[in-house]
Amino acid sequence: MAAVSLHNVVKRYDDKHTVIHGVDLDIRDGEFMVFVGPSGCGKSTLLRMIAGLETITSGTLHIGGKRANDVAPSERGIAMVFQSYALYPHMTVFDNMAFALKLAGHKPADIRAAVERVAATLQLTPYLQRKPKDLSGGQRQRVAIGRAIVRKPDVFLFDEPLSNLDASLRVQMRVELSRLHQQLGTTMIYVTHDQVEAMTLGERIVVFSGGRIEQVGTPLELYHHPANQFVAGFLGSPKMNFLPVEAVAGAPDFIAVRLAGGDVVEVAAAGGDAVRGARYTLGVRPEHAALLPESVDEAGLLPVEVGHVEFLGDQAIVYVRLAGMEDMVAVRHLSEQAPPAPGSRAKLRLPPQRCLLFDTNGNTVSAPELSTSAA
């Protein structure tokens, strides 16, 4: 096992094309760290720099406390699992998993023992004499992972390894990867654009955008305390609702803001210095917005028109339109309660303690102070 540390790491392909902008990051020994972000944000490039498959333009990389900038990939103590399985089609599962050990000159008895041990861990023992064409996609990916495990690396690198699998296999493989990390205790760095994979796998998550780190934290920290509007919008499905608002008043413990249609809502925040007329973006997640019948008489409720309804089995997502806005707002609705019909009227409650405010630069100026249990 080994810790990985990056200090002011830059990747530049020419004087005008910088894809990684001074990344500083410490990955703990034995940690499962996930890099997540949209396509083209630099997460896979950074992973390849750690692996030694891309050169580092400037900055320093340490693996296990040793500077690794100029160390050959084969000597870094890492093993990488790619998006494509990259298995040798003419070799059996056993030979694919044993190949690196054979190249390294290990004794046949040691190779067999290592491969059989890993095959048992990954439930591949019945398939050792099959070839890749005779395996399912999930089995092939397990072979690729097993090929990495037999080398006993200090660090595992995963570059979107589940993206070629169907939905049910992805769920199964997420569980297997989590169990594997618990068994091995080895440092793992996992790249994905899928925020569900990031939230379910990572002990900590690094959110990337445009070659820069937006925020590093645990899944709960990022979900409930995003540093900015990008992080808040990237994590969560359906995504967070964003509403343009204007500050109308501030008090020691809240800011009152006016929506486009003229309705005023309060957001729990240190609002004493709020500037009247200042522009913000109000953020609220669908599961925190409550949809109520139109007949409910309660202060602070927002009248809405019901639009589209998506049924998801255990729940429904109801899209509603607020006065003065063209875009729809998503609200999560439990399936035990029949959602209102499209075109009907209802009311929306936005709990002050669950709302966030972002300034014109997208930075968070208020966030809910929630305990882990309340989250």
SEVO-231405 format. One record per residue (C-alpha): residue number from 1; x, y, z. Coordinates in steps of 0.02 Angstrom, whole numbers, m for minus. Layout:
N
node num->NUM, east->X, north->Y, up->Z
...
END
This chain:
375
node num->1, east->0, north->0, up->0
node num->2, east->56, north->179, up->m29
node num->3, east->m4, north->357, up->m14
node num->4, east->m7, north->466, up->m171
node num->5, east->32, north->651, up->m164
node num->6, east->23, north->781, up->m303
node num->7, east->91, north->956, up->m282
node num->8, east->54, north->1093, up->m409
node num->9, east->43, north->965, up->m550
node num->10, east->22, north->1040, up->m723
node num->11, east->m5, north->957, up->m892
node num->12, east->24, north->1062, up->m1046
node num->13, east->28, north->996, up->m1224
node num->14, east->91, north->1159, up->m1296
node num->15, east->109, north->1339, up->m1240
node num->16, east->m77, north->1371, up->m1267
node num->17, east->m156, north->1205, up->m1218
node num->18, east->m154, north->1172, up->m1031
node num->19, east->m267, north->1030, up->m976
node num->20, east->m217, north->1012, up->m792
node num->21, east->m198, north->1175, up->m696
node num->22, east->m90, north->1157, up->m540
node num->23, east->m174, north->1012, up->m449
node num->24, east->m134, north->988, up->m263
node num->25, east->m201, north->827, up->m190
node num->26, east->m156, north->701, up->m54
node num->27, east->m226, north->525, up->m67
node num->28, east->m208, north->427, up->93
node num->29, east->m130, north->256, up->109
node num->30, east->m268, north->126, up->85
node num->31, east->m399, north->254, up->32
node num->32, east->m530, north->229, up->m104
node num->33, east->m526, north->396, up->m195
node num->34, east->m641, north->436, up->m341
node num->35, east->m607, north->566, up->m477
node num->36, east->m772, north->626, up->m551
node num->37, east->m821, north->759, up->m675
node num->38, east->m892, north->785, up->m850
node num->39, east->m804, north->723, up->m1006
node num->40, east->m648, north->823, up->m1047
node num->41, east->m620, north->888, up->m869
node num->42, east->m446, north->809, up->m854
node num->43, east->m482, north->668, up->m731
node num->44, east->m419, north->527, up->m845
node num->45, east->m269, north->631, up->m896
node num->46, east->m220, north->653, up->m713
node num->47, east->m241, north->466, up->m684
node num->48, east->m127, north->428, up->m831
node num->49, east->1, north->549, up->m760
node num->50, east->m1, north->453, up->m596
node num->51, east->22, north->292, up->m696
node num->52, east->166, north->364, up->m796
node num->53, east->74, north->352, up->m962
node num->54, east->75, north->543, up->m978
node num->55, east->222, north->653, up->m933
node num->56, east->206, north->787, up->m799
node num->57, east->243, north->960, up->m869
node num->58, east->279, north->1034, up->m698
node num->59, east->247, north->996, up->m516
node num->60, east->288, north->840, up->m416
node num->61, east->210, north->668, up->m393
node num->62, east->252, north->559, up->m243
node num->63, east->201, north->376, up->m226
node num->64, east->238, north->295, up->m60
node num->65, east->338, north->448, up->m8
node num->66, east->456, north->437, up->m158
node num->67, east->463, north->560, up->m303
node num->68, east->393, north->470, up->m455
node num->69, east->399, north->602, up->m594
node num->70, east->537, north->513, up->m689
node num->71, east->506, north->335, up->m630
node num->72, east->457, north->211, up->m767
node num->73, east->275, north->153, up->m760
node num->74, east->329, north->m27, up->m727
node num->75, east->427, north->28, up->m573
node num->76, east->295, north->138, up->m490
node num->77, east->209, north->m5, up->m399
node num->78, east->42, north->29, up->m484
node num->79, east->m81, north->m78, up->m582
node num->80, east->m210, north->m4, up->m699
node num->81, east->m380, north->m68, up->m755
node num->82, east->m443, north->14, up->m914
node num->83, east->m616, north->47, up->m986
node num->84, east->m584, north->m87, up->m1117
node num->85, east->m544, north->m258, up->m1044
node num->86, east->m383, north->m271, up->m1148
node num->87, east->m376, north->m461, up->m1127
node num->88, east->m275, north->m573, up->m1242
node num->89, east->m410, north->m665, up->m1342
node num->90, east->m302, north->m817, up->m1380
node num->91, east->m259, north->m846, up->m1196
node num->92, east->m363, north->m930, up->m1061
node num->93, east->m420, north->m834, up->m908
node num->94, east->m279, north->m917, up->m810
node num->95, east->m147, north->m864, up->m937
node num->96, east->m215, north->m686, up->m946
node num->97, east->m203, north->m668, up->m758
node num->98, east->m34, north->m752, up->m749
node num->99, east->48, north->m659, up->m894
node num->100, east->130, north->m519, up->m794
node num->101, east->197, north->m641, up->m665
node num->102, east->272, north->m749, up->m802
node num->103, east->357, north->m598, up->m879
node num->104, east->428, north->m555, up->m708
node num->105, east->505, north->m729, up->m695
node num->106, east->404, north->m799, up->m550
node num->107, east->407, north->m987, up->m520
node num->108, east->263, north->m1085, up->m598
node num->109, east->204, north->m1149, up->m429
node num->110, east->199, north->m972, up->m358
node num->111, east->106, north->m910, up->m512
node num->112, east->m26, north->m1045, up->m498
node num->113, east->m51, north->m1012, up->m313
node num->114, east->m69, north->m824, up->m342
node num->115, east->m190, north->m842, up->m487
node num->116, east->m298, north->m971, up->m398
node num->117, east->m306, north->m864, up->m241
node num->118, east->m362, north->m710, up->m337
node num->119, east->m482, north->m811, up->m445
node num->120, east->m567, north->m875, up->m288
node num->121, east->m583, north->m697, up->m222
node num->122, east->m664, north->m638, up->m385
node num->123, east->m770, north->m797, up->m409
node num->124, east->m676, north->m841, up->m569
node num->125, east->m616, north->m1016, up->m522
node num->126, east->m741, north->m1107, up->m637
node num->127, east->m684, north->m1002, up->m786
node num->128, east->m494, north->m1016, up->m775
node num->129, east->m482, north->m1126, up->m930
node num->130, east->m604, north->m1025, up->m1035
node num->131, east->m555, north->m891, up->m1159
node num->132, east->m622, north->m712, up->m1153
node num->133, east->m747, north->m740, up->m1294
node num->134, east->m836, north->m868, up->m1184
node num->135, east->m863, north->m744, up->m1041
node num->136, east->m992, north->m610, up->m1005
node num->137, east->m942, north->m427, up->m995
node num->138, east->m941, north->m429, up->m805
node num->139, east->m834, north->m586, up->m802
node num->140, east->m709, north->m509, up->m924
node num->141, east->m695, north->m354, up->m816
node num->142, east->m663, north->m463, up->m663
node num->143, east->m523, north->m550, up->m760
node num->144, east->m446, north->m380, up->m799
node num->145, east->m457, north->m334, up->m614
node num->146, east->m385, north->m503, up->m565
node num->147, east->m239, north->m479, up->m683
node num->148, east->m200, north->m318, up->m587
node num->149, east->m223, north->m396, up->m414
node num->150, east->m101, north->m541, up->m440
node num->151, east->40, north->m415, up->m458
node num->152, east->8, north->m353, up->m280
node num->153, east->29, north->m168, up->m325
node num->154, east->42, north->m27, up->m201
node num->155, east->m92, north->73, up->m294
node num->156, east->m237, north->21, up->m405
node num->157, east->m292, north->140, up->m543
node num->158, east->m464, north->117, up->m623
node num->159, east->m508, north->216, up->m781
node num->160, east->m699, north->204, up->m802
node num->161, east->m694, north->13, up->m790
node num->162, east->m883, north->m10, up->m784
node num->163, east->m938, north->103, up->m926
node num->164, east->m953, north->m42, up->m1051
node num->165, east->m1069, north->m142, up->m938
node num->166, east->m1258, north->m138, up->m933
node num->167, east->m1350, north->m60, up->m786
node num->168, east->m1375, north->m218, up->m682
node num->169, east->m1194, north->m274, up->m704
node num->170, east->m1132, north->m102, up->m654
node num->171, east->m1226, north->m115, up->m490
node num->172, east->m1156, north->m289, up->m459
node num->173, east->m978, north->m235, up->m500
node num->174, east->m990, north->m83, up->m386
node num->175, east->m1030, north->m200, up->m242
node num->176, east->m887, north->m315, up->m289
node num->177, east->m762, north->m172, up->m302
node num->178, east->m813, north->m107, up->m130
node num->179, east->m795, north->m281, up->m57
node num->180, east->m627, north->m302, up->m143
node num->181, east->m561, north->m141, up->m68
node num->182, east->m615, north->m196, up->105
node num->183, east->m523, north->m361, up->82
node num->184, east->m362, north->m291, up->7
node num->185, east->m350, north->m124, up->96
node num->186, east->m247, north->m59, up->m51
node num->187, east->m247, north->122, up->m110
node num->188, east->m371, north->137, up->m254
node num->189, east->m399, north->285, up->m372
node num->190, east->m555, north->270, up->m478
node num->191, east->m605, north->382, up->m624
node num->192, east->m785, north->400, up->m679
node num->193, east->m907, north->525, up->m753
node num->194, east->m1051, north->436, up->m665
node num->195, east->m1097, north->526, up->m504
node num->196, east->m1189, north->372, up->m439
node num->197, east->m1027, north->271, up->m449
node num->198, east->m934, north->413, up->m365
node num->199, east->m1058, north->428, up->m221
node num->200, east->m1072, north->240, up->m189
node num->201, east->m887, north->192, up->m207
node num->202, east->m781, north->336, up->m145
node num->203, east->m723, north->361, up->33
node num->204, east->m679, north->534, up->m33
node num->205, east->m722, north->613, up->m200
node num->206, east->m627, north->739, up->m305
node num->207, east->m741, north->842, up->m418
node num->208, east->m652, north->907, up->m573
node num->209, east->m700, north->1041, up->m698
node num->210, east->m592, north->1115, up->m834
node num->211, east->m432, north->1034, up->m770
node num->212, east->m455, north->1103, up->m595
node num->213, east->m514, north->1030, up->m430
node num->214, east->m679, north->1107, up->m378
node num->215, east->m694, north->1017, up->m211
node num->216, east->m629, north->866, up->m114
node num->217, east->m731, north->781, up->20
node num->218, east->m835, north->634, up->76
node num->219, east->m995, north->598, up->m22
node num->220, east->m1103, north->675, up->117
node num->221, east->m992, north->831, up->128
node num->222, east->m1004, north->862, up->m59
node num->223, east->m1190, north->827, up->m66
node num->224, east->m1244, north->935, up->80
node num->225, east->m1104, north->1064, up->83
node num->226, east->m1051, north->1096, up->m97
node num->227, east->m917, north->1229, up->m117
node num->228, east->m999, north->1302, up->m272
node num->229, east->m1143, north->1289, up->m393
node num->230, east->m1049, north->1171, up->m509
node num->231, east->m1025, north->1039, up->m373
node num->232, east->m1204, north->1062, up->m312
node num->233, east->m1273, north->1035, up->m487
node num->234, east->m1159, north->893, up->m536
node num->235, east->m1202, north->780, up->m388
node num->236, east->m1380, north->723, up->m366
node num->237, east->m1514, north->648, up->m478
node num->238, east->m1625, north->733, up->m525
node num->239, east->m1505, north->878, up->m514
node num->240, east->m1525, north->1023, up->m394
node num->241, east->m1650, north->1158, up->m443
node num->242, east->m1573, north->1329, up->m472
node num->243, east->m1683, north->1485, up->m463
node num->244, east->m1627, north->1666, up->m494
node num->245, east->m1669, north->1774, up->m343
node num->246, east->m1640, north->1948, up->m273
node num->247, east->m1604, north->1988, up->m90
node num->248, east->m1738, north->2094, up->m7
node num->249, east->m1689, north->2083, up->177
node num->250, east->m1562, north->2009, up->295
node num->251, east->m1564, north->1960, up->478
node num->252, east->m1435, north->1875, up->590
node num->253, east->m1499, north->1701, up->545
node num->254, east->m1582, north->1716, up->373
node num->255, east->m1586, north->1804, up->205
node num->256, east->m1754, north->1843, up->123
node num->257, east->m1747, north->1830, up->m67
node num->258, east->m1875, north->1871, up->m202
node num->259, east->m1905, north->1751, up->m348
node num->260, east->m1939, north->1807, up->m526
node num->261, east->m2127, north->1799, up->m500
node num->262, east->m2121, north->1911, up->m346
node num->263, east->m2139, north->1778, up->m211
node num->264, east->m2021, north->1794, up->m62
node num->265, east->m1938, north->1647, up->27
node num->266, east->m1816, north->1640, up->171
node num->267, east->m1649, north->1549, up->171
node num->268, east->m1563, north->1502, up->333
node num->269, east->m1398, north->1597, up->329
node num->270, east->m1297, north->1730, up->416
node num->271, east->m1389, north->1866, up->323
node num->272, east->m1362, north->2021, up->426
node num->273, east->m1249, north->2099, up->295
node num->274, east->m1355, north->2050, up->144
node num->275, east->m1362, north->2192, up->19
node num->276, east->m1537, north->2234, up->m37
node num->277, east->m1551, north->2203, up->m224
node num->278, east->m1400, north->2087, up->m230
node num->279, east->m1420, north->1946, up->m356
node num->280, east->m1404, north->1765, up->m302
node num->281, east->m1450, north->1591, up->m362
node num->282, east->m1561, north->1490, up->m246
node num->283, east->m1526, north->1303, up->m244
node num->284, east->m1641, north->1168, up->m178
node num->285, east->m1635, north->981, up->m208
node num->286, east->m1794, north->894, up->m271
node num->287, east->m1807, north->784, up->m115
node num->288, east->m1807, north->939, up->m4
node num->289, east->m1947, north->1031, up->m95
node num->290, east->m2120, north->980, up->m33
node num->291, east->m2269, north->980, up->m152
node num->292, east->m2434, north->1017, up->m63
node num->293, east->m2616, north->1029, up->m116
node num->294, east->m2674, north->1199, up->m176
node num->295, east->m2796, north->1209, up->m30
node num->296, east->m2658, north->1213, up->102
node num->297, east->m2654, north->1382, up->188
node num->298, east->m2480, north->1414, up->254
node num->299, east->m2364, north->1564, up->250
node num->300, east->m2218, north->1557, up->129
node num->301, east->m2291, north->1430, up->7
node num->302, east->m2265, north->1459, up->m180
node num->303, east->m2408, north->1432, up->m304
node num->304, east->m2356, north->1318, up->m447
node num->305, east->m2428, north->1234, up->m601
node num->306, east->m2397, north->1048, up->m620
node num->307, east->m2315, north->995, up->m781
node num->308, east->m2237, north->826, up->m821
node num->309, east->m2237, north->677, up->m700
node num->310, east->m2108, north->537, up->m708
node num->311, east->m2153, north->375, up->m617
node num->312, east->m2003, north->279, up->m550
node num->313, east->m2087, north->140, up->m451
node num->314, east->m2051, north->188, up->m271
node num->315, east->m2071, north->373, up->m309
node num->316, east->m2119, north->499, up->m440
node num->317, east->m2031, north->655, up->m501
node num->318, east->m2153, north->798, up->m526
node num->319, east->m2100, north->948, up->m631
node num->320, east->m2186, north->1110, up->m586
node num->321, east->m2178, north->1288, up->m653
node num->322, east->m2162, north->1438, up->m539
node num->323, east->m2239, north->1606, up->m583
node num->324, east->m2122, north->1712, up->m689
node num->325, east->m2013, north->1565, up->m741
node num->326, east->m2004, north->1464, up->m901
node num->327, east->m1901, north->1320, up->m832
node num->328, east->m1979, north->1179, up->m733
node num->329, east->m1931, north->1133, up->m555
node num->330, east->m1913, north->950, up->m505
node num->331, east->m1994, north->887, up->m345
node num->332, east->m1978, north->709, up->m277
node num->333, east->m2146, north->633, up->m232
node num->334, east->m2176, north->468, up->m139
node num->335, east->m2274, north->340, up->m239
node num->336, east->m2392, north->303, up->m93
node num->337, east->m2468, north->475, up->m123
node num->338, east->m2550, north->502, up->m292
node num->339, east->m2461, north->649, up->m376
node num->340, east->m2565, north->792, up->m444
node num->341, east->m2618, north->782, up->m625
node num->342, east->m2525, north->881, up->m758
node num->343, east->m2603, north->1053, up->m781
node num->344, east->m2670, north->1060, up->m603
node num->345, east->m2620, north->1187, up->m472
node num->346, east->m2523, north->1153, up->m312
node num->347, east->m2411, north->1239, up->m186
node num->348, east->m2225, north->1218, up->m154
node num->349, east->m2135, north->1229, up->11
node num->350, east->m1948, north->1267, up->11
node num->351, east->m1880, north->1233, up->187
node num->352, east->m1760, north->1375, up->237
node num->353, east->m1640, north->1252, up->319
node num->354, east->m1625, north->1150, up->159
node num->355, east->m1593, north->1289, up->35
node num->356, east->m1425, north->1354, up->m28
node num->357, east->m1374, north->1522, up->m99
node num->358, east->m1239, north->1550, up->m230
node num->359, east->m1164, north->1719, up->m278
node num->360, east->m1142, north->1782, up->m456
node num->361, east->m975, north->1689, up->m467
node num->362, east->m1058, north->1525, up->m422
node num->363, east->m980, north->1513, up->m249
node num->364, east->m1084, north->1452, up->m102
node num->365, east->m1131, north->1591, up->18
node num->366, east->m1247, north->1487, up->127
node num->367, east->m1273, north->1301, up->152
node num->368, east->m1381, north->1196, up->268
node num->369, east->m1302, north->1155, up->434
node num->370, east->m1356, north->973, up->440
node num->371, east->m1291, north->833, up->548
node num->372, east->m1252, north->667, up->462
node num->373, east->m1409, north->591, up->536
node num->374, east->m1518, north->733, up->475
node num->375, east->m1441, north->724, up->303
END
